[in-house]
Amino acid sequence: MSTIATLNIGEKGIISEESLDRIPLKLLEMGCLPGTEVALIQVAPLNDPLYICVNGSHLAIRRETAGKILITKM
């Protein structure tokens, strides 16, 4: 299974149910829920943070956090 950190720019995935316990509460409140589509928009020059799109909202998350969120690539 892949993580958000393994996505290439422009790729999309669906957040997996198994990662529910690993997603920080703050991200859950912002819409990073299992079954939600996520797309990688941009990566910062030093590869951290990652700029993602979830439910039409753009979020910047740390690569360490992104590596914990399991997804199924589309």
MODELLER restraints for C-alpha pairs under 7 A, 6 or more apart:
rsr = mdl.restraints
at = mdl.atoms
rsr.add(forms.Gaussian(group=physical.xy_distance, feature=features.Distance(at['CA:1:A'], at['CA:70:A']), mean=6.61, stdev=0.5))
rsr.add(forms.Gaussian(group=physical.xy_distance, feature=features.Distance(at['CA:1:A'], at['CA:71:A']), mean=6.69, stdev=0.5))
rsr.add(forms.Gaussian(group=physical.xy_distance, feature=features.Distance(at['CA:1:A'], at['CA:72:A']), mean=6.56, stdev=0.5))
rsr.add(forms.Gaussian(group=physical.xy_distance, feature=features.Distance(at['CA:2:A'], at['CA:70:A']), mean=5.73, stdev=0.5))
rsr.add(forms.Gaussian(group=physical.xy_distance, feature=features.Distance(at['CA:2:A'], at['CA:71:A']), mean=5.44, stdev=0.5))
rsr.add(forms.Gaussian(group=physical.xy_distance, feature=features.Distance(at['CA:2:A'], at['CA:72:A']), mean=6.32, stdev=0.5))
rsr.add(forms.Gaussian(group=physical.xy_distance, feature=features.Distance(at['CA:3:A'], at['CA:66:A']), mean=6.65, stdev=0.5))
rsr.add(forms.Gaussian(group=physical.xy_distance, feature=features.Distance(at['CA:3:A'], at['CA:67:A']), mean=5.43, stdev=0.5))
rsr.add(forms.Gaussian(group=physical.xy_distance, feature=features.Distance(at['CA:3:A'], at['CA:68:A']), mean=6.64, stdev=0.5))
rsr.add(forms.Gaussian(group=physical.xy_distance, feature=features.Distance(at['CA:3:A'], at['CA:69:A']), mean=5.40, stdev=0.5))
rsr.add(forms.Gaussian(group=physical.xy_distance, feature=features.Distance(at['CA:3:A'], at['CA:70:A']), mean=4.37, stdev=0.5))
rsr.add(forms.Gaussian(group=physical.xy_distance, feature=features.Distance(at['CA:3:A'], at['CA:71:A']), mean=5.22, stdev=0.5))
rsr.add(forms.Gaussian(group=physical.xy_distance, feature=features.Distance(at['CA:4:A'], at['CA:66:A']), mean=5.07, stdev=0.5))
rsr.add(forms.Gaussian(group=physical.xy_distance, feature=features.Distance(at['CA:4:A'], at['CA:67:A']), mean=6.10, stdev=0.5))
rsr.add(forms.Gaussian(group=physical.xy_distance, feature=features.Distance(at['CA:4:A'], at['CA:69:A']), mean=6.12, stdev=0.5))
rsr.add(forms.Gaussian(group=physical.xy_distance, feature=features.Distance(at['CA:4:A'], at['CA:70:A']), mean=6.74, stdev=0.5))
rsr.add(forms.Gaussian(group=physical.xy_distance, feature=features.Distance(at['CA:4:A'], at['CA:71:A']), mean=6.53, stdev=0.5))
rsr.add(forms.Gaussian(group=physical.xy_distance, feature=features.Distance(at['CA:5:A'], at['CA:63:A']), mean=5.94, stdev=0.5))
rsr.add(forms.Gaussian(group=physical.xy_distance, feature=features.Distance(at['CA:5:A'], at['CA:66:A']), mean=5.01, stdev=0.5))
rsr.add(forms.Gaussian(group=physical.xy_distance, feature=features.Distance(at['CA:5:A'], at['CA:67:A']), mean=4.94, stdev=0.5))
rsr.add(forms.Gaussian(group=physical.xy_distance, feature=features.Distance(at['CA:7:A'], at['CA:40:A']), mean=6.50, stdev=0.5))
rsr.add(forms.Gaussian(group=physical.xy_distance, feature=features.Distance(at['CA:8:A'], at['CA:40:A']), mean=6.72, stdev=0.5))
rsr.add(forms.Gaussian(group=physical.xy_distance, feature=features.Distance(at['CA:9:A'], at['CA:40:A']), mean=5.18, stdev=0.5))
rsr.add(forms.Gaussian(group=physical.xy_distance, feature=features.Distance(at['CA:9:A'], at['CA:41:A']), mean=5.64, stdev=0.5))
rsr.add(forms.Gaussian(group=physical.xy_distance, feature=features.Distance(at['CA:9:A'], at['CA:42:A']), mean=6.01, stdev=0.5))
rsr.add(forms.Gaussian(group=physical.xy_distance, feature=features.Distance(at['CA:10:A'], at['CA:39:A']), mean=6.39, stdev=0.5))
rsr.add(forms.Gaussian(group=physical.xy_distance, feature=features.Distance(at['CA:10:A'], at['CA:40:A']), mean=5.56, stdev=0.5))
rsr.add(forms.Gaussian(group=physical.xy_distance, feature=features.Distance(at['CA:10:A'], at['CA:41:A']), mean=5.87, stdev=0.5))
rsr.add(forms.Gaussian(group=physical.xy_distance, feature=features.Distance(at['CA:11:A'], at['CA:39:A']), mean=5.74, stdev=0.5))
rsr.add(forms.Gaussian(group=physical.xy_distance, feature=features.Distance(at['CA:11:A'], at['CA:40:A']), mean=6.01, stdev=0.5))
rsr.add(forms.Gaussian(group=physical.xy_distance, feature=features.Distance(at['CA:12:A'], at['CA:37:A']), mean=6.84, stdev=0.5))
rsr.add(forms.Gaussian(group=physical.xy_distance, feature=features.Distance(at['CA:12:A'], at['CA:38:A']), mean=5.59, stdev=0.5))
rsr.add(forms.Gaussian(group=physical.xy_distance, feature=features.Distance(at['CA:12:A'], at['CA:39:A']), mean=4.27, stdev=0.5))
rsr.add(forms.Gaussian(group=physical.xy_distance, feature=features.Distance(at['CA:12:A'], at['CA:40:A']), mean=6.69, stdev=0.5))
rsr.add(forms.Gaussian(group=physical.xy_distance, feature=features.Distance(at['CA:12:A'], at['CA:73:A']), mean=6.11, stdev=0.5))
rsr.add(forms.Gaussian(group=physical.xy_distance, feature=features.Distance(at['CA:12:A'], at['CA:74:A']), mean=5.67, stdev=0.5))
rsr.add(forms.Gaussian(group=physical.xy_distance, feature=features.Distance(at['CA:13:A'], at['CA:37:A']), mean=5.64, stdev=0.5))
rsr.add(forms.Gaussian(group=physical.xy_distance, feature=features.Distance(at['CA:13:A'], at['CA:38:A']), mean=5.39, stdev=0.5))
rsr.add(forms.Gaussian(group=physical.xy_distance, feature=features.Distance(at['CA:13:A'], at['CA:39:A']), mean=6.46, stdev=0.5))
rsr.add(forms.Gaussian(group=physical.xy_distance, feature=features.Distance(at['CA:13:A'], at['CA:71:A']), mean=5.72, stdev=0.5))
rsr.add(forms.Gaussian(group=physical.xy_distance, feature=features.Distance(at['CA:13:A'], at['CA:72:A']), mean=5.28, stdev=0.5))
rsr.add(forms.Gaussian(group=physical.xy_distance, feature=features.Distance(at['CA:13:A'], at['CA:73:A']), mean=4.15, stdev=0.5))
rsr.add(forms.Gaussian(group=physical.xy_distance, feature=features.Distance(at['CA:13:A'], at['CA:74:A']), mean=5.07, stdev=0.5))
rsr.add(forms.Gaussian(group=physical.xy_distance, feature=features.Distance(at['CA:14:A'], at['CA:35:A']), mean=5.63, stdev=0.5))
rsr.add(forms.Gaussian(group=physical.xy_distance, feature=features.Distance(at['CA:14:A'], at['CA:36:A']), mean=5.47, stdev=0.5))
rsr.add(forms.Gaussian(group=physical.xy_distance, feature=features.Distance(at['CA:14:A'], at['CA:37:A']), mean=4.49, stdev=0.5))
rsr.add(forms.Gaussian(group=physical.xy_distance, feature=features.Distance(at['CA:14:A'], at['CA:38:A']), mean=6.09, stdev=0.5))
rsr.add(forms.Gaussian(group=physical.xy_distance, feature=features.Distance(at['CA:14:A'], at['CA:71:A']), mean=5.22, stdev=0.5))
rsr.add(forms.Gaussian(group=physical.xy_distance, feature=features.Distance(at['CA:14:A'], at['CA:72:A']), mean=5.21, stdev=0.5))
rsr.add(forms.Gaussian(group=physical.xy_distance, feature=features.Distance(at['CA:14:A'], at['CA:73:A']), mean=6.51, stdev=0.5))
rsr.add(forms.Gaussian(group=physical.xy_distance, feature=features.Distance(at['CA:15:A'], at['CA:33:A']), mean=6.80, stdev=0.5))
rsr.add(forms.Gaussian(group=physical.xy_distance, feature=features.Distance(at['CA:15:A'], at['CA:34:A']), mean=4.78, stdev=0.5))
rsr.add(forms.Gaussian(group=physical.xy_distance, feature=features.Distance(at['CA:15:A'], at['CA:35:A']), mean=5.27, stdev=0.5))
rsr.add(forms.Gaussian(group=physical.xy_distance, feature=features.Distance(at['CA:15:A'], at['CA:36:A']), mean=5.57, stdev=0.5))
rsr.add(forms.Gaussian(group=physical.xy_distance, feature=features.Distance(at['CA:15:A'], at['CA:37:A']), mean=6.46, stdev=0.5))
rsr.add(forms.Gaussian(group=physical.xy_distance, feature=features.Distance(at['CA:15:A'], at['CA:70:A']), mean=6.09, stdev=0.5))
rsr.add(forms.Gaussian(group=physical.xy_distance, feature=features.Distance(at['CA:15:A'], at['CA:71:A']), mean=4.37, stdev=0.5))
rsr.add(forms.Gaussian(group=physical.xy_distance, feature=features.Distance(at['CA:15:A'], at['CA:72:A']), mean=6.60, stdev=0.5))
rsr.add(forms.Gaussian(group=physical.xy_distance, feature=features.Distance(at['CA:16:A'], at['CA:34:A']), mean=5.21, stdev=0.5))
rsr.add(forms.Gaussian(group=physical.xy_distance, feature=features.Distance(at['CA:16:A'], at['CA:35:A']), mean=6.26, stdev=0.5))
rsr.add(forms.Gaussian(group=physical.xy_distance, feature=features.Distance(at['CA:16:A'], at['CA:70:A']), mean=5.49, stdev=0.5))
rsr.add(forms.Gaussian(group=physical.xy_distance, feature=features.Distance(at['CA:16:A'], at['CA:71:A']), mean=4.92, stdev=0.5))
rsr.add(forms.Gaussian(group=physical.xy_distance, feature=features.Distance(at['CA:16:A'], at['CA:72:A']), mean=6.53, stdev=0.5))
rsr.add(forms.Gaussian(group=physical.xy_distance, feature=features.Distance(at['CA:17:A'], at['CA:34:A']), mean=4.97, stdev=0.5))
rsr.add(forms.Gaussian(group=physical.xy_distance, feature=features.Distance(at['CA:19:A'], at['CA:69:A']), mean=5.41, stdev=0.5))
rsr.add(forms.Gaussian(group=physical.xy_distance, feature=features.Distance(at['CA:19:A'], at['CA:70:A']), mean=5.40, stdev=0.5))
rsr.add(forms.Gaussian(group=physical.xy_distance, feature=features.Distance(at['CA:20:A'], at['CA:34:A']), mean=6.61, stdev=0.5))
rsr.add(forms.Gaussian(group=physical.xy_distance, feature=features.Distance(at['CA:22:A'], at['CA:68:A']), mean=6.15, stdev=0.5))
rsr.add(forms.Gaussian(group=physical.xy_distance, feature=features.Distance(at['CA:22:A'], at['CA:69:A']), mean=6.58, stdev=0.5))
rsr.add(forms.Gaussian(group=physical.xy_distance, feature=features.Distance(at['CA:23:A'], at['CA:69:A']), mean=6.26, stdev=0.5))
rsr.add(forms.Gaussian(group=physical.xy_distance, feature=features.Distance(at['CA:31:A'], at['CA:54:A']), mean=6.72, stdev=0.5))
rsr.add(forms.Gaussian(group=physical.xy_distance, feature=features.Distance(at['CA:31:A'], at['CA:55:A']), mean=6.89, stdev=0.5))
rsr.add(forms.Gaussian(group=physical.xy_distance, feature=features.Distance(at['CA:32:A'], at['CA:54:A']), mean=6.60, stdev=0.5))
rsr.add(forms.Gaussian(group=physical.xy_distance, feature=features.Distance(at['CA:37:A'], at['CA:54:A']), mean=6.31, stdev=0.5))
rsr.add(forms.Gaussian(group=physical.xy_distance, feature=features.Distance(at['CA:38:A'], at['CA:52:A']), mean=6.78, stdev=0.5))
rsr.add(forms.Gaussian(group=physical.xy_distance, feature=features.Distance(at['CA:38:A'], at['CA:53:A']), mean=5.70, stdev=0.5))
rsr.add(forms.Gaussian(group=physical.xy_distance, feature=features.Distance(at['CA:38:A'], at['CA:54:A']), mean=4.90, stdev=0.5))
rsr.add(forms.Gaussian(group=physical.xy_distance, feature=features.Distance(at['CA:39:A'], at['CA:52:A']), mean=5.57, stdev=0.5))
rsr.add(forms.Gaussian(group=physical.xy_distance, feature=features.Distance(at['CA:39:A'], at['CA:53:A']), mean=5.20, stdev=0.5))
rsr.add(forms.Gaussian(group=physical.xy_distance, feature=features.Distance(at['CA:39:A'], at['CA:54:A']), mean=6.86, stdev=0.5))
rsr.add(forms.Gaussian(group=physical.xy_distance, feature=features.Distance(at['CA:40:A'], at['CA:51:A']), mean=6.25, stdev=0.5))
rsr.add(forms.Gaussian(group=physical.xy_distance, feature=features.Distance(at['CA:40:A'], at['CA:52:A']), mean=4.55, stdev=0.5))
rsr.add(forms.Gaussian(group=physical.xy_distance, feature=features.Distance(at['CA:40:A'], at['CA:53:A']), mean=6.49, stdev=0.5))
rsr.add(forms.Gaussian(group=physical.xy_distance, feature=features.Distance(at['CA:41:A'], at['CA:51:A']), mean=5.49, stdev=0.5))
rsr.add(forms.Gaussian(group=physical.xy_distance, feature=features.Distance(at['CA:41:A'], at['CA:52:A']), mean=5.21, stdev=0.5))
rsr.add(forms.Gaussian(group=physical.xy_distance, feature=features.Distance(at['CA:41:A'], at['CA:53:A']), mean=6.63, stdev=0.5))
rsr.add(forms.Gaussian(group=physical.xy_distance, feature=features.Distance(at['CA:42:A'], at['CA:50:A']), mean=6.24, stdev=0.5))
rsr.add(forms.Gaussian(group=physical.xy_distance, feature=features.Distance(at['CA:42:A'], at['CA:51:A']), mean=4.99, stdev=0.5))
rsr.add(forms.Gaussian(group=physical.xy_distance, feature=features.Distance(at['CA:43:A'], at['CA:49:A']), mean=6.45, stdev=0.5))
rsr.add(forms.Gaussian(group=physical.xy_distance, feature=features.Distance(at['CA:43:A'], at['CA:50:A']), mean=4.76, stdev=0.5))
rsr.add(forms.Gaussian(group=physical.xy_distance, feature=features.Distance(at['CA:43:A'], at['CA:51:A']), mean=5.96, stdev=0.5))
rsr.add(forms.Gaussian(group=physical.xy_distance, feature=features.Distance(at['CA:44:A'], at['CA:50:A']), mean=6.36, stdev=0.5))
rsr.add(forms.Gaussian(group=physical.xy_distance, feature=features.Distance(at['CA:48:A'], at['CA:62:A']), mean=5.90, stdev=0.5))
rsr.add(forms.Gaussian(group=physical.xy_distance, feature=features.Distance(at['CA:48:A'], at['CA:63:A']), mean=5.64, stdev=0.5))
rsr.add(forms.Gaussian(group=physical.xy_distance, feature=features.Distance(at['CA:49:A'], at['CA:60:A']), mean=6.03, stdev=0.5))
rsr.add(forms.Gaussian(group=physical.xy_distance, feature=features.Distance(at['CA:49:A'], at['CA:61:A']), mean=5.38, stdev=0.5))
rsr.add(forms.Gaussian(group=physical.xy_distance, feature=features.Distance(at['CA:49:A'], at['CA:62:A']), mean=4.48, stdev=0.5))
rsr.add(forms.Gaussian(group=physical.xy_distance, feature=features.Distance(at['CA:49:A'], at['CA:63:A']), mean=5.71, stdev=0.5))
rsr.add(forms.Gaussian(group=physical.xy_distance, feature=features.Distance(at['CA:50:A'], at['CA:60:A']), mean=5.45, stdev=0.5))
rsr.add(forms.Gaussian(group=physical.xy_distance, feature=features.Distance(at['CA:50:A'], at['CA:61:A']), mean=5.38, stdev=0.5))
rsr.add(forms.Gaussian(group=physical.xy_distance, feature=features.Distance(at['CA:50:A'], at['CA:62:A']), mean=6.16, stdev=0.5))
rsr.add(forms.Gaussian(group=physical.xy_distance, feature=features.Distance(at['CA:50:A'], at['CA:63:A']), mean=6.26, stdev=0.5))
rsr.add(forms.Gaussian(group=physical.xy_distance, feature=features.Distance(at['CA:51:A'], at['CA:58:A']), mean=6.85, stdev=0.5))
rsr.add(forms.Gaussian(group=physical.xy_distance, feature=features.Distance(at['CA:51:A'], at['CA:59:A']), mean=5.67, stdev=0.5))
rsr.add(forms.Gaussian(group=physical.xy_distance, feature=features.Distance(at['CA:51:A'], at['CA:60:A']), mean=4.41, stdev=0.5))
rsr.add(forms.Gaussian(group=physical.xy_distance, feature=features.Distance(at['CA:51:A'], at['CA:61:A']), mean=6.57, stdev=0.5))
rsr.add(forms.Gaussian(group=physical.xy_distance, feature=features.Distance(at['CA:52:A'], at['CA:58:A']), mean=5.62, stdev=0.5))
rsr.add(forms.Gaussian(group=physical.xy_distance, feature=features.Distance(at['CA:52:A'], at['CA:59:A']), mean=5.30, stdev=0.5))
rsr.add(forms.Gaussian(group=physical.xy_distance, feature=features.Distance(at['CA:52:A'], at['CA:60:A']), mean=6.25, stdev=0.5))
rsr.add(forms.Gaussian(group=physical.xy_distance, feature=features.Distance(at['CA:53:A'], at['CA:59:A']), mean=6.25, stdev=0.5))
